[in-house]
Structure formats: C-alpha cells, structure tokens
C-alpha cells in the first residue's frame, strides 16, 4: 500500500486561500491531520485518493483554526459556532451544539465536510468469531 505524501503546491492549488501560508507550516498542519486519520498502510481509508482528500480537508480545517488566514497568524480565540453578535460595544457569543465529536469539526466548512464524509468510518463493524472446521481425526483443517 501507499501513504499520502504532502504536496504543498498541489494543496495550495486546491485551497487557494492558503497560498500565502508557508509550506513548512502547512506540512505541520498536515502532520497534525494524520493524528485524526491514519496515514499508514493500516488506515481504514485504503483508497489513496480518498485519503488524500480527507487529509487535505483536515489540514485546511486545522490551518484555519490555528489562525493561518489571520493577518497576524494568531488563532481568533473563539471556539464554536457564533450564536449571537451585537455591534454596539461589540459582543459575540459562541456555542458548541450537537454531538461532542462533531462540534469541533463543524467550526469550519472543511471540518464539516470531513465529518460528513467519514460517517461510514465511524459506524460499528461486526466481525464474526472464527470457527474451526474439523477434518479427519478431529484435527482443524481451516478457519472460517
């Protein structure tokens, strides 16, 4: 099998809003993304094209939350969805509705796309217990 090798130039073509972010910083965000989705031969996502897409969505999500698009490069400090805002004397309220796992991902469009795209990966997987088929003299012949 193969692993996804991060290509900053290709990432910036797909996500042009990150064109001004350095390659090294984006590579770091990609490495953080692999903490959420395995980028090994044992990954649950075996299709390398799909894994690339999912890891890039995570990279964009993490980059945005880390402040990569802010002028000073600092995160906004706001966590969650903006639930109310006022203009006079400026006040903003944020909330994290929904399931605990989804709330973090739903802070950006990229995170929400990742979360929706991986619903099937978060489902229960049943694997039957193997049984022995006995052959001559009660010796196991094979497992099924």
PEBEL-V666768 format. One record per run of one state. SS is the DSSP state (A for helix, B for strand, O for the rest). FROM is the first residue (numbers start at 0). TO is the last residue. If there is no record, write none. Layout:
ss=SS from=FROM to=TO
ss=SS from=FROM to=TO
This chain:
ss=O from=0 to=6
ss=A from=7 to=13
ss=O from=14 to=14
ss=A from=15 to=17
ss=O from=18 to=21
ss=A from=22 to=32
ss=O from=33 to=46
ss=A from=47 to=64
ss=O from=65 to=79
ss=B from=80 to=85
ss=O from=86 to=89
ss=B from=90 to=94
ss=O from=95 to=98
ss=A from=99 to=104
ss=O from=105 to=107
ss=A from=108 to=116
ss=O from=117 to=117
ss=A from=118 to=121
ss=O from=122 to=130
ss=B from=131 to=133
ss=O from=134 to=134
ss=A from=135 to=137
ss=O from=138 to=138
ss=B from=139 to=142
ss=O from=143 to=143
